[in-house]
Structure formats: C-alpha cells, structure tokens
Amino acid sequence: MKKPNPTAPVISEGAVKDLADTVRSMLYHESDAIHQRMGWLGTFQGLLLAGTCVMWDKGKWPVFALCCLGIAVSALIAASLRTASIATGKLLDWWDDNKPLNYRGPGVIGFFAPPAMRWVRIIAPWFLLPFLFLATWVGLLGLDLWRATPSITAQTPTQISVTRTSPIQLQPTPGPSATAPLSHPKKDQLGPAKR
C-alpha cells in the first residue's frame, strides 16, 4: 500500500463511503469477469482434450485441428484474463492515488500483490493456467505431427518399404524381382478370343 496522497481531497463521510463502494463494485466486476473466463477456459479445454483423446487414432487432421483450436482458445482467454488483471491493477492504483484523507474503512480489495511481489501475480491461476494449456496444446501438436510422419526407405530398386512412427506398422510387400522374367497369363486362361 502506498502512503496517503497529501493532495487527496477531504470529502464528507457519505461521499467517502460512496466512492469506496463504487471502486469495490468495479473491482467486483473485474473479479467476476476473471471468474467467468476461467470457467470458459476449463470448459473449452476439457471438451477439446476429450475430443483429442477420442480422435487420436482416427487420423492426423482431426487432432491437428483440435490442437490448433486449443492453442487459439488458450491464447484468447489468456489475453482476456490479462486485460482484467490490468484493469484491477489500474483501479487499485487509482484508489491509492485518490483515496480521501479522511477514509478510515477497510481496503477496497482483500489482497492484490504489489509490484514488489510480482511473482505472486505470475503464479496466480488466472495468469498461469492459460499458458500451461497453451504449452500442452503445442506439445500435443508436435507429438501428433511426429507420430503421423511416414518415413520411406528403399530396400531394393524394385521394393519400397513404408514405415510409420505410429503404433500401426506397415509391412513391406514383396515385389517382383528385378531379375525375374515377366510372365504372361496363358491364352486359354483369358477365355475365348473375340473375332
């Protein structure tokens, strides 16, 4: 908490209470916005992670799309949570700068980390969780791209083996030998010739 501002006005007791109540209601609005956005974050991330688990073995593109959507949701909600935190900080700074000298009531908020304790703000759930989800989605996207990348190796000039880094392993099929003569089906196996 800052020291009282000596140039702050001295106003009537009723006006002081109204001013404190106004700042508290604005802080309540920002706290409610943070609460709603955290709810959105949990709901979206839960649905997207469940969808990713269901679609994991269905192919590369559904998981790719869900990972991209998870990254976008995490980034957007992180930005909106950051703006609410900035608004809360600005309201508290305004209150500290303009609090009437004759105000003797409780603070307008229970606890808000001062700049000297910035690390407390960084580990707060509304700051940390969106970035943890963002890192999770980036990791899942990398894992999805890695597991779905086929590698092609030539075994002989006429055989190609395709292997995948996923649990499903494709086995090479034997191809015709480069030295074997080409065989043609017998004429009687083709059926009667049309003339």
Beta strands, then each sheet from edge to edge (+ up, - down):
strand 1: 151-156
strand 2: 159-163
sheet 1: 1+ 2-
end
